[in-house]
Amino acid sequence: MLDAGELPVEDIALLAKREGVRPRDAYQSHKWFARRLAATARSLLVAASTPADASFWEGYYRDADCAGLRVLDPFMGGGVMLLEASRLGAHVHGTDVEPVAAAISDFQGRLADLPDLKPTLDGLFDKVASEVAPFYRAEHAEGEDGRLLHAFWVQVIDCAECGHRFDAHPSYKLAWDEARGIQWVACRTCGDISEVGLSRKSVQCGCGSRTDPRKGNLSYGKTCCPACGHAERLIDVAPRTGCPPRFRLFAVETIPAGPEKSYPTRERRIRGATERDVECFDAARARLDREIAVDAGFSVEGNIPSAGRFDDRLLRYGYTSYNQLFNARQALHMGLLARALDGIGGPEGEALRIAFSDHVATNNVLCGYAGGWRRLSPLFSIRAYRHIARPVEINPWLERNGRGTFPNAVRSVSRASKAMKAGSEPQREGPVVPVPSRGRGAWDIRCQDACDLSHIPAGSVDLVLTDPPYFDYIAYSELGHFFVPWMVRLGLLDRSHLAAFPLGQLASSLGHDEAERIFAEALTVRLREVVRVCGPRARIVFTYQSLDGRGWRALAQALGAAGMRPLQAWPMFGDGGSGPHKHANSISWDCVVHCEVHGNARVPDYGDRSMAAGTAFAETWGDRLTASGHRLTAGDLANIGHAGALMAALADCRVVDTPITAQVPVIYPTGDAGPESRRIRC
């Protein structure tokens, strides 16, 4: 069915869009940034194992079987292609230069064998949660004990002009409840919190000051001193002071003490921070200092790499080491938890370490607060580092309240395990349905560059299913490196990954022709190694997108130079997400390119015929998908057009007479032959 290219693209898109709204539990054990949709991966695998005249949907829900197939993903990222291939019985090989992605993907292959984590989690409650509980005590109502849900911090600025110290509030409105018609407002003078009607545009505090909730001292990244009016970009404060950002605890959100239950927002209380709240935090800081005095490795270590960065904002805001991204109470909690996990081995220990690593993304000073939802907004809720001038801190041991607590992270791992054991698939409409389980094949996941696949026997791979690096894609290794220090501390990664980003990154932040050439040559090296391990009838299938035609041209050069010939191409819905990287020209429809191993190098011909073919290809698919009720942006149509032009350019190409020689470069270390399952070498 793949060779024919006759997939029900329109209906598969309905599954993909459903998954985009409600991500599959199987892939929620740990955050990663560039996962393909499971519906896409399964659809391509079904098409690869289903005859052209058979029913695609019978294969999808019943008949598909990849037993005996050897599947490779040389750029595996979050591991979706491989896990879906494994579910259908294939032997899988996966590589990626990104150590965090490799560790997560490797762990996913053992999810179906994971035991119940609750007994071990209960032991951690007794050992760690009870020890840190005093640091999260807080008064809930007048004279009534409670516990902390959220602690609100705000960056403190000393004016460069007059020296006045002020809080860098982006607005004085902290939270609001549309249904109840109320809002919580911080006083512009003393910082105390007032609960007032949502329509109020002026709030008088007990200190006598009046505050407009809509205003603040920070707007579009620029602070304004309330005393003298001096303006300064927030990103310029650290270069001036030579220090990382400083924060002040100004408010808390609390819930009642006693046995925890799920509290609706109306039963939570937001109030100004008191001396007692500050004392609880200071006690945590004193305890952290004592722990570090005894054990210097108690807290996370590692400088934030400065070399090879695409985005230097984290450094420019004043952060130079990873331990600066956690306040003292957060660092104490994680240090005590990590020490407790040191004594837990086996599958439970690995699963809890993965949960810990994911939990770090909600337990740092780069987390914001979604005021209308009354919940924490994690780091990487958008695919970028964001400096947060008003960060929020979660009580990490709550079970039924709050977003991103450690028990919640453990539950995500448990749900992922349950999903893998259940063996079910969503329908285009209606509930999920059970699907047959296949015997799992070999599982071989490695943290290494695809330019070295010497551990895979030559000519042994039947199907390459991958999502190669995009020409101008987001530098995920910069984002992923945030997780590295704690993964090193937990023993999930080797210390060699601390100092720098991994080698072998193909992303380019440069938009000129030289960058296109460098990208094409680097990708060619990897694809030639892929061709070496492919069997004579192997198929190479990948999804790709690039708004810039240079990305597609670089891909065409690499495919041709590696001896791959495209047979088919078609669009598939790939990303319905939102965020600062999504706009009217964004791409939601990837293109699938389906290739065979040709054996001779080819030089693509991007002449007028190829460009006209690309335009016609985009128009045909645009009309077909629009007629089915799908919406395409200008970026989608441009991307589809680039895929059509690539097909034509490699059809009207010049074939280089010299065949490509498949050989293992002698500089590569000798690998293990065969698909022997093993832990990643990180």
C-alpha positions in Angstrom: 0.0 0.0 0.0 2.9 2.4 0.6 4.2 1.9 -2.9 0.8 2.7 -4.3 0.5 5.7 -2.0 -3.2 5.1 -1.5 -3.7 6.0 2.1 -7.0 7.5 3.4 -5.2 10.7 4.2 -8.4 12.7 5.0 -9.7 10.2 7.6 -6.3 9.6 9.2 -6.2 13.4 9.7 -9.3 13.1 11.9 -7.5 10.6 14.1 -4.4 12.9 14.2 -6.4 15.9 15.1 -8.1 14.0 17.9 -4.7 13.0 19.2 -3.4 16.5 19.0 -6.2 17.7 21.3 -5.9 14.7 23.7 -2.3 13.3 23.6 -2.0 9.6 24.1 -1.2 8.5 27.6 1.5 6.1 26.3 3.7 9.1 25.4 3.1 11.2 28.5 5.7 9.6 30.8 8.1 12.4 30.1 8.1 15.7 28.2 9.8 15.8 24.8 9.5 18.4 22.2 9.2 16.9 18.7 7.1 13.8 18.9 5.2 12.7 15.8 1.6 11.7 16.3 1.1 8.0 17.0 -1.7 7.9 14.5 0.7 9.0 11.7 3.3 6.4 12.7 0.8 3.5 13.0 -0.8 4.5 9.6 2.5 4.3 7.8 3.3 1.0 9.4 -0.1 -0.4 8.5 0.4 0.8 4.9 3.9 -0.8 4.9 2.5 -4.2 5.9 -0.9 -4.2 4.0 -1.4 -5.2 0.4 -2.5 -2.4 -1.9 -5.9 -4.1 -2.6 -6.6 -4.8 1.1 -8.6 -2.6 3.5 -6.5 0.0 5.3 -8.9 0.2 8.3 -9.1 -3.5 8.7 -5.3 -3.5 8.9 -5.3 -0.5 11.2 -7.6 -2.1 13.8 -7.1 -5.8 13.2 -4.8 -7.3 10.6 -1.6 -5.3 10.5 1.4 -7.4 11.6 5.1 -6.3 11.4 6.5 -9.4 12.9 9.9 -10.2 11.4 10.3 -6.7 9.9 13.4 -4.8 10.9 12.6 -1.1 11.4 15.1 1.7 11.8 14.6 5.3 12.9 18.0 7.0 12.7 16.6 10.3 14.1 14.2 8.9 16.6 13.5 12.0 18.9 10.7 11.0 21.2 10.6 7.4 19.8 7.0 7.3 18.5 7.8 5.6 15.3 9.7 2.9 17.1 7.2 2.3 19.8 4.4 1.9 17.3 6.5 -0.4 15.2 7.3 -2.5 18.3 3.6 -2.7 19.2 3.0 -4.3 15.8 5.8 -6.8 16.4 8.8 -5.4 14.5 12.4 -5.6 15.5 13.5 -1.9 16.0 16.7 0.0 15.9 16.8 3.7 17.0 19.5 6.3 17.3 19.6 9.9 18.2 22.4 12.3 19.3 20.2 13.8 21.9 20.8 11.9 25.2 17.5 12.9 26.9 15.5 11.8 23.9 17.4 8.5 23.8 16.9 7.8 27.5 13.2 8.5 27.3 12.7 6.5 24.2 14.6 3.6 25.6 12.4 3.6 28.8 9.2 3.7 26.7 10.1 0.2 25.3 9.8 -1.2 28.9 6.6 0.5 29.8 4.5 -2.6 29.2 6.5 -4.5 31.8 6.3 -1.9 34.5 5.0 -3.1 37.9 2.6 -1.1 40.1 4.4 2.0 41.4 2.0 2.9 44.2 3.8 0.9 47.0 7.1 2.5 46.2 5.5 5.9 46.0 3.8 5.4 49.4 7.3 4.7 50.8 8.6 8.0 49.4 5.7 9.8 51.0 6.8 8.3 54.4 10.4 9.1 53.8 10.5 12.4 51.9 7.1 14.1 51.8 6.8 14.0 55.6 10.3 15.4 55.9 9.6 18.5 53.8 6.0 19.0 54.9 6.9 21.6 57.6 8.4 23.9 54.9 5.0 24.0 53.1 2.8 24.8 56.1 0.7 27.9 55.7 -2.3 29.6 57.4 -5.4 29.0 55.3 -8.1 31.0 57.1 -7.8 33.4 60.1 -6.1 31.3 62.8 -6.7 28.1 60.8 -3.8 25.8 59.7 -3.5 24.9 56.1 -0.9 24.0 53.5 0.7 25.7 50.7 -0.6 25.1 47.2 1.3 27.8 45.3 3.8 30.4 46.3 4.0 33.5 44.1 7.3 35.3 43.6 8.2 38.5 41.8 11.5 39.8 40.4 12.9 42.7 42.4 14.6 45.5 40.5 16.9 48.3 41.8 16.4 51.2 39.5 19.6 52.1 37.5 18.7 55.8 37.7 17.5 56.5 41.2 18.2 53.3 43.1 14.5 52.7 44.1 13.7 49.1 44.6 10.4 47.9 43.0 8.6 44.7 42.0 8.5 43.9 38.2 4.9 42.9 38.0 3.7 42.4 34.4 0.3 43.4 35.8 -1.1 43.8 39.3 -3.9 41.3 38.5 -2.6 37.9 39.8 -5.7 35.7 39.2 -9.3 35.9 38.3 -12.5 33.9 38.3 -14.9 34.7 35.5 -17.8 32.6 36.8 -17.7 34.2 40.2 -16.8 37.7 38.9 -13.8 38.3 41.2 -10.1 39.0 40.8 -7.0 39.1 43.1 -4.9 42.2 42.8 -1.5 43.0 44.2 -1.0 46.5 45.7 1.4 48.5 43.6 3.0 49.9 46.8 3.0 47.2 49.5 2.3 44.1 47.4 -0.6 42.9 49.6 -3.4 41.0 47.9 -7.0 42.3 47.6 -10.0 40.2 46.4 -12.3 42.5 44.5 -14.9 42.4 41.8 -13.6 41.5 38.3 -14.9 44.8 36.8 -13.0 47.0 39.2 -10.4 49.2 37.5 -9.2 50.8 40.7 -8.5 49.0 44.0 -7.7 50.7 47.3 -5.4 48.7 49.6 -5.3 48.9 53.4 -2.1 50.9 53.1 -4.0 53.7 51.4 -2.6 53.2 47.8 -4.8 52.8 44.8 -3.9 50.3 42.1 -5.1 49.7 38.5 -5.2 45.9 38.1 -4.5 46.2 34.4 -1.2 48.1 34.9 2.2 47.0 36.1 5.9 47.9 36.1 6.8 45.5 33.3 5.5 45.7 29.7 6.8 44.0 26.7 10.0 43.1 28.4 10.7 46.6 29.7 10.5 47.8 33.3 9.5 51.3 34.4 10.6 52.6 37.8 7.5 53.9 39.7 9.6 56.5 41.5 11.5 58.2 38.6 10.0 56.7 35.4 13.3 55.3 34.2 12.8 52.5 31.7 15.1 49.5 31.3 14.8 46.3 29.4 14.6 43.4 31.8 17.2 41.5 29.8 19.7 44.3 30.5 19.4 44.1 34.3 21.8 41.2 34.7 24.6 42.7 32.6 24.3 45.8 34.7 24.3 44.1 38.1 26.4 41.0 37.3 23.9 38.9 39.2 21.1 36.4 38.3 17.5 37.6 38.9 16.4 38.2 42.5 12.9 37.3 43.6 10.6 38.2 46.5 7.8 36.0 48.0 4.7 38.3 47.9 1.7 36.0 47.8 0.5 32.4 48.5 -2.4 30.2 47.5 -3.5 27.8 50.2 -5.8 24.8 50.9 -7.0 23.4 54.2 -4.9 21.1 56.3 -5.9 17.6 57.1 -6.5 14.6 54.7 -6.1 16.0 51.2 -9.1 16.1 48.8 -9.5 17.8 45.5 -10.4 21.4 46.3 -12.3 23.5 43.8 -10.9 27.0 43.2 -13.6 28.6 45.4 -12.2 26.7 48.4 -8.7 27.8 47.8 -7.4 31.1 49.3 -5.1 33.6 47.7 -3.5 36.1 50.1 -0.5 38.2 50.7 2.6 36.4 52.1 3.2 36.8 55.8 6.3 36.6 58.0 5.4 33.0 58.8 5.4 32.2 55.1 8.8 33.7 54.7 10.1 31.9 57.8 9.0 28.5 56.3 11.0 29.3 53.2 14.0 30.5 55.2 13.9 27.3 57.2 14.1 25.3 53.9 17.0 27.4 52.8 18.9 26.8 56.1 18.2 23.0 55.7 19.6 23.1 52.2 22.7 24.9 53.3 23.3 22.2 55.9 22.8 19.4 53.4 25.3 21.0 50.9 27.8 21.6 53.7 27.8 17.8 54.3 27.4 16.7 50.7 28.5 19.1 47.9 26.7 16.8 45.4 23.3 17.2 47.1 22.2 19.9 44.7 22.3 19.7 41.0 25.5 20.7 39.3 26.4 21.9 35.8 26.9 25.2 34.0 24.5 26.3 31.3 26.4 25.8 28.0 27.1 29.1 26.2 28.9 27.7 23.1 26.8 26.7 20.1 23.6 28.2 21.3 20.8 29.3 19.0 19.0 31.2 21.8 21.1 33.0 24.4 18.2 34.7 26.3 18.6 32.4 29.3 22.2 33.6 29.7 21.4 37.2 29.0 18.8 37.2 31.8 21.7 36.3 34.2 21.4 32.5 34.6 24.8 30.8 34.3 24.4 27.5 36.1 21.4 25.2 36.4 21.2 25.4 40.2 20.2 29.0 39.7 16.9 27.8 38.1 15.6 26.4 41.4 14.9 28.3 44.6 16.1 26.9 47.9 12.9 25.0 48.7 12.7 23.5 45.3 16.3 22.4 45.5 15.8 20.9 48.9 12.8 18.9 47.8 14.6 17.5 44.8 17.8 16.8 46.6 16.0 14.8 49.3 14.0 12.9 46.7 17.0 12.1 44.6 18.8 10.8 47.6 15.8 8.5 48.4 15.7 7.3 44.8 19.4 6.3 45.1 18.2 3.4 47.2 15.5 2.1 44.8 16.6 -0.1 41.9 14.9 -2.2 39.3 12.1 -1.2 37.0 10.4 0.8 39.8 13.6 2.9 40.4 14.0 3.7 36.7 10.3 4.7 36.4 10.5 7.0 39.4 13.6 8.6 38.1 11.9 9.3 34.8 9.0 10.8 36.7 11.4 12.9 38.7 13.0 14.2 35.5 9.7 15.2 34.0 8.6 16.8 37.4 11.6 19.1 37.2 9.9 21.1 34.4 7.2 22.2 36.9 9.5 22.8 39.8 11.8 25.7 38.8 11.8 29.5 38.7 10.8 29.5 35.0 7.2 28.4 35.7 4.4 30.9 35.2 0.8 31.1 36.5 -2.3 30.8 34.3 -4.4 33.2 36.3 -7.7 32.4 34.7 -7.2 28.7 35.2 -5.6 29.1 38.7 -2.8 26.7 37.8 0.9 26.5 37.1 2.2 26.9 33.6 5.2 24.6 33.2 8.5 25.5 31.6 8.3 24.5 28.0 4.5 24.9 27.8 5.8 26.6 24.7 8.9 25.3 23.0 11.3 27.9 24.4 13.0 29.1 27.5 11.0 32.0 28.9 12.2 34.3 31.7 9.3 34.6 34.1 9.3 37.8 36.1 6.6 36.5 38.4 7.2 32.8 38.8 5.0 30.4 40.7 6.2 27.5 43.0 4.1 24.4 43.5 3.9 22.3 46.7 5.5 19.2 45.1 3.9 16.5 47.3 0.2 17.2 46.8 -1.7 14.4 45.3 -5.1 15.9 44.3 -4.4 19.5 43.8 -2.0 21.4 41.7 -0.3 20.8 38.4 3.1 19.1 38.1 3.5 17.6 41.5 5.7 14.5 41.9 2.8 12.2 42.6 1.2 13.5 39.4 4.4 12.8 37.4 4.4 9.2 38.8 0.8 8.8 37.8 1.6 9.9 34.3 4.2 7.1 34.1 1.7 4.6 35.5 -1.0 5.7 32.9 1.6 5.3 30.1 2.3 1.8 31.3 -1.4 1.0 31.5 -1.9 2.3 28.0 0.9 0.1 26.6 -0.6 -3.0 28.3 -4.1 -2.3 27.2 -3.5 -2.4 23.5 -6.2 -0.1 22.2 -6.7 2.5 19.4 -9.0 5.5 19.2 -11.5 5.7 16.4 -12.3 8.7 14.2 -15.4 9.1 16.3 -16.5 7.3 19.5 -14.5 5.4 22.2 -11.2 3.6 21.9 -11.4 0.0 20.8 -9.1 -2.9 21.6 -6.6 -4.1 18.9 -4.7 -7.4 18.7 -1.4 -7.5 20.5 1.7 -8.7 18.7 4.7 -10.4 20.2 7.4 -7.8 20.7 10.5 -8.0 18.7 14.0 -6.9 19.6 14.5 -3.4 21.1 17.8 -1.6 20.3 17.9 2.1 21.3 21.2 4.0 21.3 22.4 7.5 22.0 24.6 8.0 19.0 24.9 9.8 15.7 23.3 8.2 12.6 26.5 8.6 10.8 27.6 5.4 12.6 25.2 2.5 12.3 27.9 -0.1 12.5 26.0 -2.0 15.1 23.4 -2.9 12.5 24.3 -5.6 10.0 24.6 -4.3 6.4 21.6 -5.0 4.2 19.4 -6.0 7.1 16.8 -3.2 7.5 13.4 -3.6 5.8 11.8 -0.3 6.6 13.2 3.1 7.6 10.5 5.2 9.3 11.8 8.5 10.5 11.4 12.3 10.9 14.7 13.7 9.8 16.0 17.0 11.2 14.5 20.1 9.6 16.8 22.7 8.0 15.7 25.4 10.4 14.1 23.5 13.2 13.9 24.5 16.9 17.2 23.6 18.7 15.7 20.9 20.9 19.1 20.0 22.4 19.2 23.4 24.0 15.8 22.8 25.6 16.5 19.2 26.4 19.8 20.0 28.1 17.7 21.5 31.0 16.9 17.9 32.0 20.5 16.7 31.7 22.0 17.7 35.2 19.3 15.9 37.2 19.3 12.9 34.8 23.1 12.7 35.5 22.5 13.0 39.2 19.9 10.2 39.0 22.2 7.9 37.0 20.1 8.0 33.8 22.8 9.7 31.8 26.6 9.8 31.9 28.4 12.9 33.2 30.0 13.5 29.8 26.7 15.1 28.7 26.9 17.9 31.3 29.4 20.3 29.7 28.0 20.8 26.2 25.2 20.1 23.7 25.6 16.8 21.8 27.7 16.7 18.7 26.0 15.9 15.4 23.3 18.5 15.5 22.1 19.3 12.0 19.9 22.3 12.8 21.0 25.7 11.4 20.0 29.2 12.5 21.6 30.6 9.3 19.4 31.3 6.3 21.9 31.7 3.6 23.0 29.3 0.8 26.1 28.2 2.7 24.0 26.9 5.5 21.9 24.9 3.0 25.0 23.3 1.6 26.4 22.4 5.0 23.0 20.9 6.0 22.7 18.9 2.8 26.2 17.5 3.1 25.7 16.5 6.8 22.4 14.9 6.0 24.0 13.0 3.1 26.5 11.4 5.4 23.8 10.1 7.6 21.5 8.9 4.8 24.4 7.1 3.1 24.9 5.1 6.3 21.2 4.4 6.3 21.4 3.1 2.8 24.2 0.8 3.8 22.1 -1.0 6.3 19.0 -1.2 4.1 18.1 -4.4 2.3 17.7 -4.3 -1.5 13.9 -4.0 -1.3 13.9 -1.7 1.7 11.7 1.3 1.8 12.6 4.6 3.4 9.6 6.7 4.6 9.8 10.0 6.4 7.7 13.0 7.3 9.1 16.4 6.6 8.2 20.1 6.6 9.9 23.3 5.8 8.4 26.6 4.8 11.7 27.7 3.3 12.3 26.0 0.0 16.0 25.7 0.9 15.2 23.0 3.4 13.5 20.9 0.8 16.3 21.6 -1.8 18.9 20.5 0.8 16.8 17.3 1.4 16.6 16.6 -2.3 20.4 16.9 -2.6 20.9 14.5 0.3 18.4 12.0 -1.0 20.0 12.1 -4.4 23.6 11.9 -3.2 22.7 9.0 -0.9 21.1 7.0 -3.7 17.5 7.2 -2.5 14.7 7.7 -5.2 11.3 9.0 -4.1 8.4 6.9 -5.3 5.4 8.7 -3.7 4.6 11.8 -1.6 1.5 12.9 0.1 0.5 15.2 3.0 -0.4 14.0 6.5 -1.7 16.1 9.3 1.1 16.5 11.8 0.7 19.3 14.3 -2.3 21.2 15.5 -0.6 22.8 18.4 -0.4 26.5 19.2 2.1 28.9 20.7 4.5 31.7 19.7 6.0 29.5 16.9 2.5 29.1 15.3 1.1 31.8 13.1 -1.0 32.2 10.0 1.8 30.8 7.8 2.6 27.9 10.1 2.6 24.3 8.9 0.2 21.7 10.3 0.3 19.3 7.3 3.6 17.5 7.0 4.5 15.7 3.8 5.4 12.1 3.7 8.1 11.1 1.2 8.4 7.4 0.3 11.6 6.2 -1.2 13.4 3.2 -2.5 17.2 2.5 -2.5 18.3 3.2 -6.0 22.1 2.6 -5.7 23.3 5.5 -7.9 23.8 9.1 -6.9 21.4 11.6 -8.4 21.6 15.3 -8.8 18.2 17.0 -8.5 17.1 19.3 -11.3 15.1 22.2 -9.9 14.1 23.7 -13.2 10.9 25.2 -14.4 9.3 21.8 -14.9 9.9 20.9 -11.2 8.5 24.1 -9.9 5.4 23.8 -12.0 4.9 20.2 -10.9 5.2 21.4 -7.3 2.5 24.0 -7.8 0.2 21.5 -9.5 0.8 19.0 -6.7 -0.1 21.6 -4.0 -3.2 22.6 -5.9 -4.4 19.1 -6.3 -4.0 18.2 -2.6 -5.3 21.5 -1.5 -8.5 21.0 -3.4 -8.8 17.4 -2.2 -8.3 18.2 1.5 -10.4 21.3 1.4 -13.3 19.3 -0.2 -13.0 16.9 2.7 -13.5 19.7 5.2 -9.9 20.3 6.2 -8.4 23.7 6.5 -4.9 24.5 5.0 -2.8 27.6 5.6 -0.6 29.2 3.0 2.3 27.6 4.8 0.7 24.1 4.4 0.2 24.7 0.7 3.8 26.0 0.3 5.1 22.9 2.1 3.1 20.5 0.0 4.3 22.4 -3.1 7.9 21.9 -2.0 7.3 18.2 -1.7 5.9 18.0 -5.2 8.8 19.9 -6.6 11.3 17.5 -4.8 9.5 14.6 -6.5 9.8 16.2 -9.9 13.4 17.4 -9.3 14.6 13.9 -8.5 12.6 12.4 -11.4 14.1 14.9 -13.9 17.5 14.4 -12.4 21.0 13.6 -13.7 22.1 10.2 -12.6 25.8 10.0 -11.6 27.4 7.1 -13.3 29.5 6.0 -10.3 27.4 3.8 -8.0 27.4 4.5 -4.3 29.7 2.2 -2.4 28.3 0.9 0.9 31.0 0.6 3.4 31.5 1.2 7.1 33.9 4.1 7.8 36.9 2.7 9.5 36.9 5.5 12.1 33.8 4.2 13.7 34.0 2.0 16.7 32.9 -1.6 16.3 29.3 -2.1 17.4 27.4 -5.2 18.3 25.9 -7.0 15.4 22.2 -7.8 15.3 19.2 -6.3 17.1 20.3 -7.3 20.6 18.3 -5.2 23.1 20.4 -3.1 25.3 20.5 0.0 27.5 21.6 3.2 25.9 25.3 4.0 26.2 25.0 7.5 27.5 
